[in-house]
Amino acid sequence: MEGSDRAGSRIFKRLLVYNLIAVLVVSLVPQFVFYRIFMGMYNEEIQGLNMQTVRQFQNAVDEPVLKEMVDFPNLHLSELESNEALVYPLTHDISRNSSAILKVAGRIDDIKNNTQYLHSIDLYYPRGNLLFLGDRVCMLNESECELGARSEWFKSFTETDINIDWLEAREAGAHDPSRIASYVRSIPFFGSKELRQGVVAVNLDLAELDIMLQELKPFAEGALLIVDASGSVIAHNYGSELPPDYLTDEVRSKLTNVSEEGMFDAKVAGQASVVSFIPSRYNDWRYVSITSMESAYRKSTQIRSWMLAIGAAFLGANVIVTVWLTNRAHRPISNKMEDLRQSLARHMPIVRHNYMLGLLFGSAQDSQKTGDMASMLGFGHDQRRIASFALRVSRPEGMEHHEALAADFHLIERLEAGFANVTIAAIRDERSQIFGFISFDERNNQSDMIAGLVALIEETAGEKHSLCLGGFYPSSDETIARSFAEADETLEYAFVYPSNKVMFYGDIHTGQRMEPSGMPKQLDDIPAAIRTGDEKRMRGLIAELLGEIRQGSWTIRYCRNVMLDMVLLIEKTAQQLSYQPSELFGGESREQYRKLEHVDQFEEWISSVALSVINRINERKGQIDQDFANKIVLYVNNSISHQLSLVSVAEHVGVSPTYLSKIFKHITGSNFNEYVTGLRLERAEELLREKKLSVQEISYRVGYQSTHHFIRLFKEKHGLTPKLYQKTYADEGTDQGEA
């Protein structure tokens, strides 16, 4: 019995030691894995929140402040009735018209008082050589003017063909210490200095911008800075003057040498900090958010301490339970282990997805490099070759979101099943696009492999798709990211090649594509085609522009800008004609534009919108008020002896010359000049037959200052000079009298 007890005791002790070792392993290893995974995800979340903060910062300044500055010429210097005070001097000399000068000054003051962040508005009118500097006006023909900070743009815009400029922060003038930054633009935007009608400078009050940044975020919670292209801080939330050495040269260099958004760690004012930044959409400013490392990761330290405490408690509890379970005749602990395995399994899809994103975008964590690829994806590099891809599948209209989601994941399952000597890893992004890479060995023929991949996609998802592939390289983490960057860029170009189901990076010839400095001339003609209701011209302009886009000589960014400018031009013209753009576009124009999958859809959509505007304009033309028409004709008939012009008649009846020219053809069947010439020559015939006045007197009487011009026009109509016509008419009268 004692031997049996001793044997049982030995078995119990051995089992207890084994179970304790197992408990230690099972408790500590998952804790460590969970800790690494959780902290990695938490740190990514912290970085995401930092970037979200700086994006909110960007939106808070770009949209209400910079966009309003950029839109100033379109809002206040366009041909609207409310803008007459500022627009009239663009084409007329008002240097001797004090009333017009006061109107301009008053209008500038009204706009400034109604715009929070403006310091002042400067307007230069070459026609009268007048320069409005905030609440002052300089008559440059009569005296010199103290320009102060304005001299930086005035000389360049009056002596060169520059059309647009952003000026860096500076003092407003010798007697005005306010710090300003300026947006300067010529009127009109395109053209040389000889054609320039005006220059507008919108001056931003940087002190107001400082106050805005302080309201967005107190400095105690983190710094908000706006930095220009030279690395100088032009606005901040410090609350007083920012120390000159607040940013080191190294930090300034990192902020200014990168054109895209980013984040890095650095020492700022002697404190370890996280610096997040993003460029402005409208100029070369950088929006910068600086958070102390201690503040950013304080929660991380707390979580680590809590996890260690919980892990220790969990380990102690497991030891106690293990002893108790072992003492209870080796009761299994498999249930606890199964719970842990299920928890880990639930997190694995997220971990795998993040790992794939890291591989494709070249940002894999140090712990997730080559050595982990086999465990994360089930295969390694192993001296194989790779090619990354980006796939967009066109789903049928009306397909529900959950149905599209299920279809995408089904396609990913089919892709990852692979085929002969080919292994595929793929994920779905938030834009319903599928990214991944193909791993294969030297035995695979690339053409056959791509054909097999296309067949697999079409069998699963249908024929409407764009498969874009980067280069084929020896397999490694770096080449996966490099090939994917090429595939992702190719997918952008797939927008203009909707008929191509498969595109390779080499097909788009990025090195040969151009990005012209200006926009295509056809864009300038679109508003005129819409205003005149010329459907044929409008269709031709759209076809020309999209034809040049399809030719493949422009970069995709330039193509996108051209198409977006086309949308905005049509929207702006519709607004000026008192139409609601949301009704024409079926919603917000930019949002509708972003939904389009390729250039053919864009052409169909933008053509229908333009045609809708033109149809409404043509309907409006058919409803011209008859009294208004009679008023125009009566004024012309009664003023035939005066100097008549399309502009003077338009001013008299209160419409634009362009509009008058269009409706005059509708009223009389002739254009304005033809009608006036015919009316004058009919009156001249009457006066010649009366034989009371000389040809020169008749010429002046019917509105011609040049007798030679009158004689030429009369002869073109009758084949006779006025004198010969008068003599011939007199002879005919004599013959009739004798008879």
Secondary structure, DSSP 8 states (H G I E B T S, - for coil): -HHHHHHHHHHHHHHHHHHHHHHHHHHHHHHHHHHHHHHHHHHHHHHHHHHHHHHHHHHHHIIIIIHHHHTHHHHHSSS-GGGHHHHHHHHS--TT-HHHHHHHHHHHHHHHHT-TTEEEEEEEETTTTEEEETTEEEETTTS----GGGHHHHHHHHHS---EEEEEEEEEETTEEEEEEEEEEEESSSS-GGG--EEEEEEEEHHHHHHHHHHHS-GGG-EEEEE-TTS-EEEESSSS---TTSS-HHHHHHHHS-SS-EEEEEEETTEEEEEEEEE-SSSS-EEEEEEEHHHHHHHHHHHHHHHHHHHHHHHHHHHHHHHHHHHTTS---HHHHHHHHHHHHHHHHHHHHHHHHHHHHT---GGGSHHHHHHHHS---TT-EEEEEEEEE---TT--HHHHHHHHHHHHHHHHH-BTTEEEEEEE-TTSEEEEEEEE-TTS-HHHHHHHHHHHHHHHH-S-EEEEEEEEEESSHHHHHHHHHHHHHHHHHGGG-TT-SEEEGGGS-GGG-B--SS--THHHHHHHHHHTT-HHHHHHHHHHHHHHHHHT-B-HHHHHHHHHHHHHHHHHHHHHTT--HHHHHTS-HHHHHHH--SHHHHHHHHHHHHHHHHHHHHHHHTT--HHHHHHHHHHHHHTTTS---HHHHHHHHTS-HHHHHHHHHHHHSS-HHHHHHHHHHHHHHHHHHHT-S-HHHHHHHTT-S-HHHHHHHHHHHHSS-HHHHHHHHHHHHHHHHH-
